Amino acid sequence: MANVALVDLLFHWPPTGGSWVDLVQIARRLLADGHRVRLFCPRMTRYFPRGQYRDFPTLAVETLPVSPSRYRPRVLGPRLRAALDRFAPHLVFFGDGYHMKPALLPYLSHHPTIVRFYAHEVVCVNVRHYLFREGKVCPDGNFLTDPARCHRCYFPGALDVLKHRAAIALGLPDRRWALHLSHEYLYSGAGTAAYRRDLVGWLRQARELIVYNAAQAERLSGIGVPVHCVPSGVVTKRFAGVPLPEVKSDRPLRVLLAGRAEDPLKGLSVLLAAAEELQRRGIAVEVHAGGDVARRPGLVVVPWRRPEELASLYAGVDLVVAASLWEEPFGIAAVEAMAAGRPVVASNLGGLSEIVADGETGALVPAGDAIALADAIAVYAADRALLAEHGLCARQRATGLFDWERVWGERLAPILAPYLA
């Protein structure tokens, strides 16, 4: 039996993203294998609900309360080190942490540490690898190789850093994560020459790095630490009882947007534009979306579901669209939909392009192209037999590649095993 410390600087429950589901699934499998597992997380709820738990799965947690002004490596680092030393881990598995994560690695260097990258953290200040002012994916930015350029992207004006610091100090309300990300960046010291000088050296203190997709692996390849591409998983048996889409149906095709629709980068606007285009062609579709979005004609807003309730969500639709405008590192909702026997039409970006098999389990279309999206949806609206056929292939692909037992047994467990012996 080994002691395994899970460290995540953003952990909260219920989860608002797949990374925290991933971490809990890892914990469950480590516990099932007889290991002692403890999660370490700061509690600081300004801008983000880190350290808040409700209806939390059974897992030992050690919470480190910290104020926004003291959320700094020199404060959090010694406290985290002391907590870990008391636990005496054989392995530290470090999850989310943005720019603070590398700065804490020196405090953990006496414990074998594996670092998991769930987002575009460290390589991008806004962690989306997206140029918001230009409205497009960043083609080649990388904070590891050109931090000054990435800094200017997020803080283009000479006074922007001062404005963000003042807003944080005054406790002003956030807007679309602007202050949340600024706080993570500025208080980690990522804007300083010393941080940038030491960044790669800090990351080299990790024994292994784990990412979701090949693009992430390429951006981290120059560090000199083994990088593994490992997808997340889904408990596919939860979705096994969902019937395939109906072959014969006269009702409009029901299309669900994957993910939180209130996030503009999830592409609800693109899907609605595609639905309008289909309406002009005389093709009836019914758009479903979950999240904090305003009700409008042609949009069915569905309530939030717990992970164990998601099967009923997918059972109520025929097709799932992942119209993301940014490079999703993975795309857990797409895998869930496939496990439920629903084809997925997805943006040909990031992890989504590695999840969906174009022409077999759905379709890949250019991100932001409402006409191409409408064309792909129209194919399924016209051929319900193809919808069911691709739904079956989607379920088989999800079960074969992304079932948690396979991801754990074939991909993750072999990486962790040498540290747990």
C-alpha positions as CSV (number, residue, x, y, z in Angstrom):
1,M,0.0,0.0,0.0
2,A,1.3,3.4,-0.9
3,N,0.4,7.0,0.1
4,V,-0.8,9.0,-2.8
5,A,-1.3,12.8,-2.5
6,L,-3.5,14.5,-5.0
7,V,-2.8,18.2,-5.2
8,D,-5.2,20.5,-7.1
9,L,-5.3,24.3,-6.6
10,L,-8.8,24.7,-8.1
11,F,-10.7,21.7,-6.9
12,H,-14.3,22.0,-6.0
13,W,-17.5,19.9,-6.0
14,P,-19.9,19.6,-7.7
15,P,-17.5,20.0,-10.6
16,T,-17.8,22.7,-13.3
17,G,-15.4,20.9,-15.6
18,G,-14.1,17.5,-16.5
19,S,-10.7,17.8,-14.8
20,W,-12.1,17.4,-11.3
21,V,-14.2,14.4,-12.4
22,D,-11.0,13.0,-13.8
23,L,-9.2,13.5,-10.5
24,V,-12.0,11.8,-8.4
25,Q,-12.0,8.8,-10.8
26,I,-8.3,8.4,-10.4
27,A,-8.7,8.6,-6.6
28,R,-11.4,6.0,-6.6
29,R,-9.2,3.5,-8.6
30,L,-6.2,4.1,-6.3
31,L,-8.4,3.5,-3.3
32,A,-9.8,0.3,-4.9
33,D,-6.3,-0.9,-5.4
34,G,-5.7,-0.5,-1.6
35,H,-3.7,2.7,-1.6
36,R,-4.1,5.5,0.9
37,V,-5.2,8.7,-0.9
38,R,-5.6,12.3,0.3
39,L,-6.5,15.4,-1.7
40,F,-4.8,18.7,-0.8
41,C,-6.5,21.9,-2.0
42,P,-6.4,25.6,-0.9
43,R,-9.7,27.2,0.1
44,M,-10.0,30.6,-1.5
45,T,-13.4,31.3,-3.0
46,R,-13.0,34.8,-4.5
47,Y,-13.3,34.5,-8.3
48,F,-13.5,30.7,-8.2
49,P,-15.1,28.1,-5.8
50,R,-11.9,26.3,-4.9
51,G,-12.0,24.3,-1.7
52,Q,-15.8,24.2,-1.6
53,Y,-17.4,20.8,-1.4
54,R,-21.1,19.7,-1.6
55,D,-22.3,16.2,-2.1
56,F,-18.6,15.2,-2.3
57,P,-17.5,11.6,-3.0
58,T,-15.9,9.8,-0.1
59,L,-12.3,11.0,-0.2
60,A,-10.0,12.3,2.5
61,V,-9.4,16.0,2.0
62,E,-7.0,18.4,3.6
63,T,-8.0,22.0,2.9
64,L,-5.5,24.9,3.2
65,P,-7.4,28.2,3.8
66,V,-5.6,31.2,2.2
67,S,-6.7,34.8,1.5
68,P,-6.5,36.3,-2.0
69,S,-3.6,38.6,-0.9
70,R,-1.6,35.7,0.4
71,Y,-2.1,33.3,-2.5
72,R,1.5,33.4,-3.4
73,P,4.2,30.7,-3.8
74,R,6.2,31.9,-0.7
75,V,3.1,31.5,1.5
76,L,1.3,28.5,0.0
77,G,4.5,26.6,-0.8
78,P,5.7,26.0,2.7
79,R,2.2,25.2,4.0
80,L,1.7,22.7,1.2
81,R,5.1,21.1,1.8
82,A,4.4,20.8,5.6
83,A,1.0,19.2,4.9
84,L,2.5,16.7,2.4
85,D,5.4,15.9,4.7
86,R,3.0,14.9,7.4
87,F,1.2,12.6,5.0
88,A,4.5,11.2,3.7
89,P,3.4,10.4,0.1
90,H,5.1,7.9,-2.1
91,L,3.7,9.9,-5.0
92,V,2.3,13.3,-5.6
93,F,-0.2,13.7,-8.5
94,F,-0.6,17.4,-9.3
95,G,-3.7,18.4,-11.1
96,D,-4.9,21.9,-11.9
97,G,-2.9,24.9,-10.9
98,Y,-2.4,27.3,-13.7
99,H,0.8,29.4,-13.3
100,M,1.0,28.8,-9.6
101,K,1.6,25.1,-10.2
102,P,5.2,25.3,-11.5
103,A,6.2,27.8,-8.8
104,L,5.1,25.2,-6.1
105,L,7.1,22.3,-7.6
106,P,10.4,23.3,-5.8
107,Y,8.5,22.8,-2.4
108,L,7.6,19.3,-3.5
109,S,10.9,18.3,-5.0
110,H,11.7,15.7,-2.3
111,H,8.5,13.8,-3.2
112,P,8.2,12.0,-6.6
113,T,5.7,14.2,-8.5
114,I,3.7,13.6,-11.7
115,V,2.1,16.7,-13.2
116,R,-1.2,16.4,-15.1
117,F,-2.1,19.3,-17.5
118,Y,-5.9,19.6,-17.9
119,A,-5.9,23.0,-19.7
120,H,-3.5,25.1,-21.6
121,E,-2.0,26.1,-18.3
122,V,1.6,27.4,-18.2
123,V,1.7,27.8,-22.1
124,C,-1.1,30.4,-22.1
125,V,-2.0,33.2,-19.7
126,N,-5.7,32.8,-20.4
127,V,-5.4,29.0,-20.4
128,R,-7.6,28.8,-23.5
129,H,-4.9,29.3,-26.2
130,Y,-7.3,31.7,-27.8
131,L,-6.9,35.3,-29.0
132,F,-10.0,36.9,-27.7
133,R,-9.5,40.3,-29.3
134,E,-9.0,38.7,-32.7
135,G,-11.6,36.0,-32.2
136,K,-9.5,33.1,-33.2
137,V,-7.3,30.3,-31.9
138,C,-3.7,31.3,-31.1
139,P,-1.6,29.7,-33.9
140,D,1.8,29.5,-32.2
141,G,2.0,31.2,-28.8
142,N,3.8,29.5,-26.0
143,F,4.6,31.1,-22.7
144,L,7.5,28.6,-22.3
145,T,9.3,30.0,-25.3
146,D,8.1,33.6,-25.6
147,P,6.6,34.8,-22.3
148,A,6.8,38.5,-23.2
149,R,4.6,38.0,-26.2
150,C,2.0,36.0,-24.2
151,H,2.1,38.7,-21.5
152,R,1.4,41.4,-24.0
153,C,-1.5,39.4,-25.4
154,Y,-3.3,39.4,-22.0
155,F,-2.1,42.8,-20.8
156,P,-1.8,44.9,-24.1
157,G,-1.8,48.3,-22.4
158,A,1.0,49.8,-20.3
159,L,-1.4,50.3,-17.4
160,D,-3.4,47.1,-17.7
161,V,-1.3,45.3,-15.0
162,L,-1.9,48.1,-12.5
163,K,-5.6,48.2,-13.3
164,H,-6.0,44.5,-12.7
165,R,-3.9,44.6,-9.5
166,A,-6.0,47.5,-8.2
167,A,-9.3,45.6,-9.0
168,I,-8.1,42.5,-7.2
169,A,-6.9,44.5,-4.2
170,L,-10.3,46.3,-4.0
171,G,-12.2,43.0,-4.3
172,L,-14.1,44.1,-7.4
173,P,-16.4,41.6,-9.0
174,D,-15.1,39.5,-11.8
175,R,-16.3,39.4,-15.4
176,R,-15.7,36.3,-17.5
177,W,-12.8,35.1,-15.5
178,A,-10.7,38.2,-16.2
179,L,-9.7,38.9,-12.6
180,H,-9.6,35.2,-11.8
181,L,-6.9,34.6,-14.4
182,S,-5.1,37.8,-13.7
183,H,-4.9,36.9,-10.0
184,E,-3.5,33.5,-10.8
185,Y,-0.9,35.0,-13.1
186,L,0.2,38.0,-11.1
187,Y,0.2,36.4,-7.7
188,S,2.2,33.4,-8.9
189,G,4.9,35.9,-10.0
190,A,4.6,34.7,-13.7
191,G,5.0,38.3,-14.9
192,T,8.5,38.6,-13.4
193,A,11.9,37.9,-14.9
194,A,12.8,35.5,-12.1
195,Y,9.7,33.3,-12.7
196,R,10.4,33.1,-16.4
197,R,14.0,32.3,-15.8
198,D,13.2,29.4,-13.5
199,L,10.0,28.1,-15.1
200,V,11.5,25.3,-17.2
201,G,13.8,24.3,-14.3
202,W,10.8,24.0,-12.0
203,L,8.9,21.8,-14.5
204,R,12.0,19.5,-14.8
205,Q,11.6,18.6,-11.2
206,A,8.5,16.6,-12.1
207,R,9.2,12.9,-12.9
208,E,6.5,12.7,-15.7
209,L,4.1,15.0,-17.4
210,I,0.6,13.9,-18.6
211,V,-1.4,15.7,-21.2
212,Y,-4.7,15.1,-23.1
213,N,-3.6,15.5,-26.7
214,A,-0.7,15.6,-29.2
215,A,-0.8,19.4,-29.5
216,Q,-0.3,19.8,-25.8
217,A,2.5,17.3,-25.8
218,E,4.3,19.2,-28.6
219,R,4.2,22.5,-26.6
220,L,5.7,20.8,-23.6
221,S,8.2,18.7,-25.4
222,G,11.2,21.0,-24.9
223,I,11.2,20.6,-21.1
224,G,13.1,17.4,-21.1
225,V,10.7,15.4,-19.0
226,P,8.7,12.4,-20.4
227,V,5.4,13.5,-21.7
228,H,2.5,11.1,-22.0
229,C,-0.8,11.6,-23.9
230,V,-3.6,10.1,-21.9
231,P,-7.3,10.8,-22.4
232,S,-9.8,11.2,-19.7
233,G,-12.4,8.5,-19.3
234,V,-16.1,8.0,-18.9
235,V,-17.9,5.4,-16.8
236,T,-19.6,4.0,-20.0
237,K,-21.9,1.6,-18.2
238,R,-23.9,4.6,-16.9
239,F,-24.9,5.2,-20.5
240,A,-25.3,1.6,-21.7
241,G,-29.1,1.6,-21.2
242,V,-29.7,4.6,-23.4
243,P,-31.5,3.5,-26.6
244,L,-30.0,4.5,-29.9
245,P,-31.7,7.4,-31.8
246,E,-35.0,6.4,-33.4
247,V,-34.7,5.3,-37.1
248,K,-38.3,6.3,-37.9
249,S,-39.4,9.7,-36.6
250,D,-41.4,12.6,-38.0
251,R,-40.4,15.1,-35.3
252,P,-37.6,17.7,-35.6
253,L,-34.1,16.5,-35.0
254,R,-33.2,17.3,-31.3
255,V,-29.7,18.7,-31.1
256,L,-27.8,19.2,-27.8
257,L,-24.9,21.6,-27.4
258,A,-22.1,19.9,-25.4
259,G,-20.9,21.7,-22.3
260,R,-21.8,24.9,-20.5
261,A,-23.7,27.1,-23.0
262,E,-23.0,30.3,-21.1
263,D,-19.4,30.1,-22.1
264,P,-19.2,31.9,-25.4
265,L,-16.4,29.7,-26.6
266,K,-18.6,26.6,-26.4
267,G,-20.2,27.9,-29.6
268,L,-23.9,28.3,-28.8
269,S,-24.1,31.2,-31.2
270,V,-22.6,29.1,-34.0
271,L,-25.2,26.3,-33.4
272,L,-28.1,28.8,-33.3
273,A,-26.9,30.3,-36.6
274,A,-26.7,26.8,-38.1
275,A,-30.2,26.1,-36.9
276,E,-31.4,29.3,-38.6
277,E,-29.7,28.2,-41.8
278,L,-31.4,24.8,-41.6
279,Q,-34.8,26.5,-41.0
280,R,-34.2,28.5,-44.2
281,R,-33.6,25.2,-46.0
282,G,-36.9,23.8,-44.6
283,I,-35.2,21.4,-42.1
284,A,-36.6,21.5,-38.6
285,V,-34.3,21.1,-35.7
286,E,-34.7,21.7,-32.0
287,V,-31.7,23.1,-30.2
288,H,-31.1,22.0,-26.5
289,A,-28.5,23.6,-24.3
290,G,-27.6,23.5,-20.6
291,G,-26.3,26.3,-18.5
292,D,-27.1,29.9,-17.5
293,V,-28.5,31.1,-20.8
294,A,-31.5,33.2,-21.6
295,R,-34.5,31.4,-23.1
296,R,-35.4,32.3,-26.6
297,P,-37.5,30.9,-29.5
298,G,-36.0,27.7,-30.9
299,L,-33.9,27.0,-27.8
300,V,-34.7,24.5,-25.1
301,V,-32.8,25.2,-21.9
302,V,-32.2,22.0,-20.0
303,P,-31.4,22.0,-16.2
304,W,-28.0,21.1,-14.7
305,R,-27.5,17.3,-14.2
306,R,-25.4,15.4,-11.7
307,P,-22.9,13.0,-13.4
308,E,-25.1,10.0,-12.5
309,E,-28.1,11.8,-14.2
310,L,-26.5,12.5,-17.5
311,A,-27.8,9.4,-19.3
312,S,-31.3,10.9,-19.2
313,L,-30.0,14.1,-20.8
314,Y,-28.6,12.3,-23.8
315,A,-31.6,10.0,-24.0
316,G,-33.7,13.1,-24.7
317,V,-31.8,14.2,-27.8
318,D,-30.8,12.7,-31.1
319,L,-27.5,14.4,-31.9
320,V,-24.8,16.2,-29.9
321,V,-22.8,19.2,-31.2
322,A,-19.5,20.3,-29.7
323,A,-19.1,23.6,-31.5
324,S,-16.2,24.9,-29.5
325,L,-14.3,27.8,-30.8
326,W,-11.2,27.1,-28.8
327,E,-8.9,24.1,-28.6
328,E,-10.6,21.9,-26.0
329,P,-7.8,19.9,-24.5
330,F,-10.2,17.0,-24.3
331,G,-14.0,17.1,-24.5
332,I,-15.6,14.9,-21.9
333,A,-19.1,15.8,-22.9
334,A,-18.4,14.5,-26.4
335,V,-17.3,11.1,-25.0
336,E,-20.3,10.9,-22.7
337,A,-22.6,11.5,-25.7
338,M,-20.8,8.8,-27.7
339,A,-21.2,6.4,-24.8
340,A,-24.9,7.2,-24.8
341,G,-25.0,6.2,-28.5
342,R,-25.2,9.7,-29.9
343,P,-23.2,10.8,-32.9
344,V,-21.2,14.0,-32.3
345,V,-20.6,16.8,-34.7
346,A,-17.5,18.6,-33.4
347,S,-15.1,21.4,-34.2
348,N,-12.0,20.0,-35.8
349,L,-9.8,21.4,-33.0
350,G,-7.7,20.1,-30.1
351,G,-8.9,17.0,-28.2
352,L,-12.2,16.9,-30.1
353,S,-10.4,16.0,-33.3
354,E,-9.0,13.0,-31.6
355,I,-12.3,11.9,-30.0
356,V,-14.6,12.0,-33.0
357,A,-14.0,9.7,-35.9
358,D,-15.1,11.8,-38.9
359,G,-17.7,10.0,-41.0
360,E,-18.0,7.1,-38.5
361,T,-19.0,8.4,-35.1
362,G,-20.1,11.8,-36.2
363,A,-18.5,14.6,-38.2
364,L,-15.6,17.1,-37.8
365,V,-16.3,20.7,-39.1
366,P,-14.2,23.9,-39.2
367,A,-14.7,25.8,-35.9
368,G,-17.0,28.7,-36.2
369,D,-18.4,27.7,-39.6
370,A,-22.2,27.8,-39.2
371,I,-22.8,26.7,-42.8
372,A,-20.5,23.6,-42.5
373,L,-22.2,22.8,-39.2
374,A,-25.6,23.1,-40.8
375,D,-24.5,20.8,-43.6
376,A,-23.3,18.1,-41.2
377,I,-26.5,18.3,-39.1
378,A,-28.6,18.2,-42.3
379,V,-27.1,14.8,-43.2
380,Y,-28.5,13.3,-40.0
381,A,-31.8,15.0,-40.3
382,A,-32.3,13.5,-43.7
383,D,-31.0,10.0,-42.8
384,R,-32.2,8.7,-39.4
385,A,-30.8,5.3,-40.2
386,L,-27.3,6.8,-40.5
387,L,-27.9,8.6,-37.2
388,A,-28.5,5.3,-35.5
389,E,-25.6,3.6,-37.3
390,H,-23.1,6.3,-36.3
391,G,-24.6,6.3,-32.8
392,L,-23.8,2.6,-32.5
393,C,-20.2,3.2,-33.8
394,A,-19.9,6.1,-31.3
395,R,-20.9,3.9,-28.4
396,Q,-18.4,1.2,-29.5
397,R,-15.6,3.8,-29.8
398,A,-16.3,5.3,-26.4
399,T,-16.4,1.9,-24.8
400,G,-13.2,0.7,-26.6
401,L,-11.1,3.8,-26.1
402,F,-12.5,5.9,-23.3
403,D,-14.1,3.6,-20.7
404,W,-12.5,4.5,-17.4
405,E,-11.4,0.9,-16.7
406,R,-9.5,0.8,-19.9
407,V,-8.0,4.3,-19.5
408,W,-6.9,3.4,-16.0
409,G,-5.7,-0.1,-16.7
410,E,-4.0,0.5,-20.0
411,R,-2.8,4.1,-19.9
412,L,-2.6,5.6,-16.4
413,A,-1.9,2.8,-14.0
414,P,1.3,1.7,-15.9
415,I,2.7,5.3,-15.5
416,L,1.9,5.4,-11.8
417,A,2.9,1.8,-11.0
418,P,6.6,2.3,-10.5
419,Y,6.0,4.9,-7.8
420,L,3.4,2.7,-5.9
421,A,5.4,-0.5,-5.6
